[in-house]
Amino acid sequence: MLSTNKLKKIKSNFPVLVGDNVVSKNICNLLVKEISNSKAFDDMIMGGRSRINKGSKNFNLYIKNSVNSAKLFKLFNSKSFYKKIDKLFTKNFKDGSWINLYKPEFFNPKKFTIKKKLNSSELKKILGNNYTNPKVNLDIDFSVSKGGYRLRPHRDDITRLFNFLIYLTDIPKKNGGSLTIYKKKTKKNIRKSFRRFPKMDELEIIKSFTPKKGTMVLFQSTPNSYHGVNRFIEKKCPKRFFIYGSYALNKPVIWKYKDATYYPHIIYSKSKMLTSFHDVNYLTSKPGH
Ligand SMILES: [Fe+2]
């Protein structure tokens, strides 16, 4: 169902693999039909993205009624596929690349990242300060975006190892909705801190991917893996159907790049937000030091 042999590395400052026709056009069309036929979505975010999220009742119902989505979900939701992806990165990005310091041994197919609003101290409590022996799980959603959808440049949750996207419709370049990856402009302190939401003028565009039916983009969720989506204009084009997934740990990922080890520092906030809204800085010092 997935031609992972088509995934090739691109030139970037963090590990990214991209492949066209990783999912066949025919299967893409069937997946679009399944998402279109879904009677309910779990939430709407970022100005127009409707999601069906792993873990919801709705998701279970969707999977029950959608043969192709179920097959794909089963494939991704396994230790063997997680291992396959991990190996792809090790093979393509050898010495001197980013590594996660504590490797998960246990894959939990039932677990998913809870979408719950928390303040920073509640988030710290949930994530803990022991980073050893992590467990890994798949998070996935089947999504459709209408016009207006956009994502400002950011890095994903600190529990994530890998993120992937599969595009199910062709979007002309002029309609936007492209995934853009960024690089932090070179400054002396570049290797010292990686904020979650850098300012636009701190960033430089590396590459943009126009959504193309069957294309998969897969990247390591390293401290500097900045990405975003420019505004999608829905005009004489299909809606932006896609699958978004990640392999996440049940605790924060500690990243290593050459001799430097990066630890996440959660920024204080008393307001309750989804984990994806919390600001976190990756620094070479341990929290509390
Ligand atoms: Fe993201």
Boltz pocket constraint, residues with backbone or C-beta under 6 A from the ligand:
constraints:
  - pocket:
      binder: B
      contacts: [[A, 154], [A, 155], [A, 156], [A, 227]]
      max_distance: 6.0
